[in-house]
Amino acid sequence: MKTKLHLLTLIVFVFFAGCEEEVPDDKPESLKYYEPFKGASPFFSKIPDGAEVDPNSEVMVTSLTEQAEQAFLIAVKEWTVPVYYADASTPRHEVSLTSSWAPKNRLVNVPIPDYAEPDPSADGHMVIVDEAGGCIYDFWEMRFSAGSWKAGWGNAIPSDSDGIFEKGLSARGSGFELMQGVIWPQELEAGVIDHALIFSYDHTKAGGPVAPATESDGTTNADFAIPEGALVQLDPELDLSVLDLNEYETVIAKALQDYGMYCADDGGGLSLYAINPISSKNNPYENIWEDQTYVFLEKIPVDRFRVLKLGPQTDNDAVLVENSCAVFE
């Protein structure tokens, strides 16, 4: 369903699949921090002491270490998610939905700021937050062409929900809303991430998701494959002080111990995600890791991850579930 992220290729080439027309220069100076779904999403639940590890964890972790040999990184300026905010004055648009499998042709009444631009990768992800309306709009393969917006797929979800599309058909392979599990620069500056992260890699398991995921684009049948929705934890007994981590690496590693990371999408290498800095004029990561497209996490030992006890895989028959935010035609 989603385009694979092949990281060895991406490190050399930059793909431009974003807006085809010039973006107005009224984008906000700085990135506004937003924390949706807190109190409702499982992403905000700390992993309890003594959490049960899956019997096949050791085998599955070998697939993570194999992928980390290509790269273990944070996607920052490509293959991730820009976030924009709408208010009552924001123009409303109809977004054509062009994927061959899309069950609807248009998502209508979508507030899109004139300066919005999708991630420049082929996935073209983009998020619009309508705080006053209580809605969050997610898009995949979003683009502006010939005066109108088009996307491979788009959907919307209430901001007071748990951030998981009930029967899938999200803009993420797993049914998670696009901001779930993504790193914000404000969290790194504050020194704490109080939620689980998400990751993608190239061995997501075929046969459907496990809870809390509601859909899957996994294709691997091997025993070492990890299903989308699986929660993976960095060993909580690991002493981070001996790893020579810098400040942001320490914050991320601690979150991976306390909350873990959910398998959320299929792609090459092992990748975490940060909010794309094209969301604002000023790069919010300038004082964290400067101006980097990818941030590598070579000091965090991937062989010290463990897969927590998995539930059963469920059917992968995605169904469009109507809600108060998503108006389709």
Buried (B, 14 or more C-beta within 10 A) or exposed (E): BBBBBBBEEBBEEEBEBBBEEEBEEEBBEEBBBBEBBEEBBBBBEEBEEEBEBBEBBEBBBBBBBBBBEBBBBBBBBBBBBBBBBBEEEBEEBBBBBEEEEBEBEBBEBBBBBEBBBBBBBBBBBBBBBBBEBBBBBBBBBBBBEEEEBBBBBBBBBBBEBBBBBBBBBBBBBBBBBBBBBBBBBBBBBEEEBBBBBBBBBBBBBBBBBBBBBBBBBBBBEEEBBBBBBBBBBBBBEBEBEEBEBEEBBBBBBBBBBBBBBBBBBBBBBBBBBBBBBBBBBEBBBEEBBEEBBBBBBEBBBBEBBBBBEBEEBBEBEBEBBEBEBBBBE
